[in-house]
Amino acid sequence: MQASPSPVETSRIVTAETNADIQPTTSTDENIDVLINIKPQPFERLPISNSGIADIVPSSQLLQKALSTANLGISQTKLMGLANRFVSINSTNVNVSEPMEQWRKDVLDAFDSSLKDITRVAGMLVKLSNNKSLAFALYKVAAEEGYQNAAHYYAVILGTRSMKQKGGQSTSASIIRELVTAGHPPSYVVYADVLLAKATLNSTLKAIALLERAAETKLAMAAFNLGDVYRKGEAIDKDYQKAAYWFAKAAKQGAAEGYFMLGNMYSQGQATEDGKPDFEKAFVNFEKAALAGIVEAQFNVGGYYLEGKGVGKNSNLAVEYWLMAAAKRFPIAALNLGKLFVEGKEVPKNIRRARDMLNLAIELTDPEKIIEQHARALLAKLEHQKGKGGWCTIM
């Protein structure tokens, strides 16, 4: 989600509350024993960067820690052997189909045919590696052996075209339908998204039914998406009471984005009985989301502290939260920090830090270049003050 900045010269606080469309991640690592039938497809060449193995797997130390922490049933040596062969095949062979079929057998042997462990290692590689090709290939192996969780992730990747494969979208749709029939809750969520995209009353009601079934299994993403359906009201009437209920449920089930959306609703009077904003409740929810690492919430909490909105005014805490957001490369946080350090009103003027934040804002600017324009204007202001001898640098 990208927030649209207001002019910083007239409004210091640029809010990330409106038009929020963030989506939480979800985990499906529970053991699902019922297998499904997926027709194996020949391997196509998968992309390998010039960095080769360095992009495919994380550093040796990080990989060792990840494997030992997750208690996965494969040694680092075996996994690296599979990774090296994978890179070699996809880098040099004209036709990868036959050697990759042997690689498929090697994977099953290395993992002692534990489809769950293959899937978990693939998930680990998705999080830790720049190049997701090996992770995708592992999902494919476990999926085509019938493991539901692997099939789900494999279908999602195919459907989003992040790995271009012939007939990928049709294969994805077929797998998701099979998973829905098999009663796989995360696939209910994916199929519900397809139905919601049609934006008709009938398709929306079907999507809600699927999401409710998934939410019954305590799948946080299903609850979050239900909240979003009722908040937006695109094919049904908006129902803020139901939206707040489902966002709260999602938050309690582990989706911190639910807290962010509750903060959003309270700040706009959508979750209150009288329809008026309740900034204290908004702050409480934004803070919970911020402490869970939601960057938009970190930005909003900083703004609330700076203005004393819903909480006691505290400029130092405002800076801390904006620094958290800037460290995650949230451009408006960097821009507003630069302005604070230039003006020296709520916090001491600090030209070096101002320059650093403004240059970061320029680097991270929005597509319309609005953030860059404001950042460059503030840098020009700094140079003008320097020419007049109007400031000294605070190190």
N, C-alpha and C positions, 0 to 999 in steps of 0.2 A: 504494500500500500504506500502510495506517495501522497503526502499532504501538500496542498497548494499554499504557498506562503503569501501572507499579506505584506504590504510594504513595511519594512522594518523601521523606516524613518518615522512612520506614524503609529506603528503598533509593534511593541517589542515582542509580544507573545504571539507566535504563530502556532495555531492549534492543529493537532493531528486527530481531533475528535470526530470531525465530520466526514461523511462518506467512507466510513471505515469498512474495509472489505478483506481484512486479514483472515487467513485460514490456519487453523492449528494443525500440527503434525499429529499422526496417530501411530500407535504401535500394535502389531498383531502377532506378537511372538508366542501367544499361547499355543499349546499343542493341539492341533486338529488332526484326529486320526483318520477320519473318513477321506479317502482319496477320490479324485475325480479323473475322468478320462480326457486327456488332451493328446491329440495326434501330434507326435514329434515332427518338427520341421527341420530340414537341413540347416546347419549353421551358415550364415552369411558372414562376409568379412566385417569385423568390428573395428572401429577407429582406434588407432594407436598413435599417440603424439610423438614428436621427436625425442621427448624425454623418456619414452619407453616405460620400463618397469617403475621408474621413479614416480610416474603419474598414476600408475595402476594400483600400487599398494603404498601405504604410509611408510614412514621411516621405520627402520628395524626396531628401534627402542619402543616407538609408539605401537607398532604391530604386536610386539611381544606382550606389552602391557594390556592391550585390548583383548588378545587371545586368552591370557591368563585370568583377567578380571571376569570375562564372560564364561569361563570354564568350558571352552569349546573343544570338541573332540577331534582336534587336528593339530599337529605340531607346526611350528613356524617354518621348519625346514620343508615339510610336505607342501604347505601352502605356497611358499616361495617357488618350489619346483613347478607347481601347477601354473603359477603366474608367469614364470619365465617361459614355459612352453607355450602358454597362451600368447604372449607377446611375440615370440618367434614365429608362430604359425600365422598370425594376423599381419605380421610385418613383411613376410617373404613369400608366402605361397600364393600362386595365382588362383588356385581353387582351394579354399580352406575347408570345404565340406568334409572330405574324407579324413584329414588329420584331426579336425575338430571332433569328429565322431569318436576317435580314439581318445581324445582329450576328455570327452564326456564320460567314457568308461573309467578313465584315470581318476576323475573327480569322485565318482561313486566309490571307487576302491579306497581312495585317500580318506574319505569321510566314513568308511565302513557302512555306506548306504544310508547314513543318517540324514534324511531330507531336511529335518528341522535344523541341524547344524549347518548344512549348506546354506539354508535360507538366512540363518543368523549371521554367518560370515559375510554373505552378500550385503545384508543390511549394514554391517559394520563398515564394509568397504565403501558403500554409498556415502556414509557420513565422513569418512576419513580420507578418501582419495579424490584427486582432481578429475581423473578419467574414470568414468563409471562402467566402461566396457566389460571388465572382468566381473563386476558385480552383476551386470545384466546377464552375462553368460551363465553365471552360477544360478541365478533365478530361473533361467531357461531350463537348465538341467533338472532342478528340483521340481519345477512346474510340470515338465513333460513326464516326470515320474508320478505326477498326480497330487503333489503336496499343495493343499489349498492356499496357504499363506504365500508360498512362492508364486503360485499361479496368479494370485491377486496382484502382487507387485510387478510381475512380468507383464500382465495385461495392462496395468496402469502405464508402465514405461512405453509399451507399444502404442497405446492410445494417445499419449501425449507427443509421440514422434520424437522423443529425446534420443532414441536410437532408431534410425531409419532402417526399416526392414520391409521387404516386399509383402504387401497385404497385411501390414502391421495393424491397421485400425480395424479391419474386419476380423482378424484373429483376436484382437483385444475384446471386441464386442461379443464375440462368440464365447470367449472364456468367462467374461463377466456374467453373461446370461447363465452359463453353466454353474458358476459359483453361487449366484442368487438362488437358483433352483436347489442347490445343495445346502442352502441355509448359512452362507458365509456372511456374517454381519458387515465387515468392512466393504464387501462388494455391494451390499444393499446401498451403502452411502454413495459409491461410485455410480451405480445405476440410477439412484435418485437424482444425482447431478444431471444425468442425461435427460431425465424426465423434466426436471426443472427448467432446463434450457429451452424446452418447447413452449413454456410460458402459457399453457392453457389451464383452465380450471381442472379438467379431468387429469391431465398429467401431473399437475401440482398435488392434487389429492392423493394420487398413487404414490408420489414421492414422499409425501408426509407419512403415509402408512408404512412405507419401507423404512424411513428414518426412525419412526417410533418403534418398530420391531428391533432395529439395531440398537436404539437407545436402551431398550429393555435389558440388553446384555451388558450395560454400563460402558458402552463405547462412547467416549467423550465427544468424538468428532460428530457423531450422529446427533447428540443433544445440541451441540454448537450449531450445526446446520439447521436444525429445527428452529432455533432461536432466530437465525438469520432469515429463514423463510417468513416467519411471522413479523419480523421487524420490517422487511422490505415490502411485503404485501403486493407482489407483482402480479399474481393471478388470483389472489384471494384478498380479502380485507385485511388490512394491517391489524395486528393484535399485540400491542406492546406488553400487555400483562403476560401473555403466553411467551412472548419473546424473552422477557426478563426471567421467567421461570426456567426456560430451557438453557439460557446462558448461565444462570446460577448453577443448574445441574451439571452443565459441562465443566464449569470451574471446579466444583467439588469433586468431579471425577478425574481431574488432573489437567484440563485444558485451560491454562492461565489466560488464554485469549478470551475466555468467557468473562473473566474479571474486567478485562479491557472494554468489552462491549457493554457490560453493566455500567461501568464508569461513563462511557459514552452516552448511554441512555439517561442516566441520572443527570448528567450535565446539560441535557437538552429537555429535561422535564418529561421524558417518555416513560420513565419507570416510577413516577410519583403519582399519587392519587389526584393531586390538584393540578397536574400538568405544568408545575413550575420547577425550574432546575433546583436540584439539591446538591450543591457543590461539596458539602461535607461527605455525603455518601459516594459522590463521584470520586473524590480524592481517595477514600478508603479503598475503593475497587481498583483505581488506577495504581495505587501504591502496591497492592497485592500483585498485580500484573507486572509492575516494574521490577519488583524483587524477584519475580520468576523469570526475568530476562526479556520481557516484551519491550522492544526499543521504543515503539510509539508511546507506550505507557511511561517509560522513563522520561521521555520528552515532556509529556503532559504534566507529570509530577513536578518536574523542574519549573514549569510555568506556574503551577499552582503555588509553589513555595515562593516564587519571586513576587507574585501579586498578592500573596496572603489570601488566596481564594479557597475556601473550604478547609483551611489549615492556617496556623500562625505563620506570618511572613518570616522567611529565613533565606537570605540571599546565598549564604554559603552552601546550604543544602540544594538550592536551585542549581548552583554551579556544578555540584557533585553529580546530580542526576543528568544534567545536560552533557557533562563530560562522559558519563556512561553511554549516552546515546551517540555522542560524537565518536567515541571509540568504536562503536558498531557502524560507523560511517553513515550516520543519519544527518543529511546535509543541513537541515534547518537548525538543528542543535548547534552545529559548528558556526553557522552564520550568526545566531543569536548570542553565542558566547563571544564571538568576535566583537559584536556591538557592545556587550557589557564591558569588555576589557578596554575598548576604545573610549567609552564614555566615562568610566570610572565613577559611576554614581552609586549603584548598589554594592559594587565590589571595587577594590583598589584598581586604578588604571594599570594596565600591564601591556605595554606595546609589543613585546616579544610574543606573548601568548595570543594577543589579538591577531598579529600577523599569521601565526601558525593556524589559528582557527579559521581565519578568512581564506587563507590559501587552501585549507582542507575543504571549505565550502565551495570554492571555485572548482576544485578537483571533482567534487561529488555533485555538481550542479544538476538541476532538473532539466528535462528536454527543452523547455522553453527558455532556459538560461536566465530565469528571473533571479534565482539565488546568486548566480555569478554576477549579475549586474549590480545587485546590492552590495555584494562582497567587494567588488572592484571600486564602488563608490566610497565605501568605508576605507579601503586602502588608500585611495586618493586623498581622503580627508586626513589620514595619518601623515601622508607626505606633505600636505599643506601645513599641518601643525608643526612638522619637523622644520620646514623652511622658515617658520616664524620663531623657532626656538621655544615652542609652547609646551614641550613635554620632555620628560627624561625617562629613560628605559628602566623598568623595574625588573631585575633578574630574579 
